[in-house]
Amino acid sequence: MNLCLGEVNMKLLELAMAGWDTFCLLVLRPFLATVFVLTVIGLGWVVAWKVLLVRVPVIQEIFGLKKNSPKKTKPVTRRLSEYYSKRHSASGKYS
């Protein structure tokens, strides 16, 4: 086995490239695919949020965007009390 220096360097380079290919196949590609999918899902959520979901009352309540305003109560008319006070003053004092 009489290998010259060039052939040894080529063998080392081939081994290094095989290691890099394995790293790319087993680690880098799945990582980049996961990042891509999460990015697409995130961008889809942002677009749906800006365009549609902000206007849905259920979503507003879940995320606390809808401020609960107190219900307006009907103003007190005091019709009965006015009626009895007028009747009382017109007829005199009750015994």
VENZI-V813479 format. One record per residue. N is the residue number from 0. D_LAST is the distance of its C-alpha to the last C-alpha in Angstrom with 2 decimals. Layout:
[[N:D_LAST] [N:D_LAST]]
This chain:
[[0:134.23] [1:135.07] [2:131.83] [3:131.95] [4:129.20] [5:127.89] [6:127.46] [7:125.56] [8:123.20] [9:122.64] [10:121.84] [11:119.33] [12:117.78] [13:117.47] [14:115.81] [15:113.38] [16:112.55] [17:112.02] [18:109.57] [19:107.74] [20:107.58] [21:106.13] [22:103.54] [23:102.56] [24:102.38] [25:100.42] [26:98.20] [27:98.05] [28:97.60] [29:94.72] [30:92.99] [31:93.35] [32:92.22] [33:89.07] [34:88.34] [35:88.89] [36:86.55] [37:83.77] [38:84.23] [39:83.95] [40:80.82] [41:79.28] [42:80.09] [43:78.71] [44:75.44] [45:75.16] [46:75.83] [47:73.37] [48:70.73] [49:71.20] [50:71.36] [51:69.07] [52:67.32] [53:65.23] [54:63.29] [55:62.45] [56:58.86] [57:59.84] [58:62.60] [59:60.27] [60:57.87] [61:60.75] [62:62.29] [63:59.05] [64:59.68] [65:56.39] [66:53.58] [67:50.30] [68:47.89] [69:44.22] [70:42.61] [71:40.51] [72:36.92] [73:34.91] [74:32.89] [75:29.17] [76:27.80] [77:24.07] [78:23.55] [79:20.52] [80:18.78] [81:19.81] [82:18.65] [83:15.07] [84:15.06] [85:16.55] [86:14.21] [87:11.15] [88:13.15] [89:14.37] [90:11.32] [91:9.38] [92:6.38] [93:3.76] [94:0.00]]
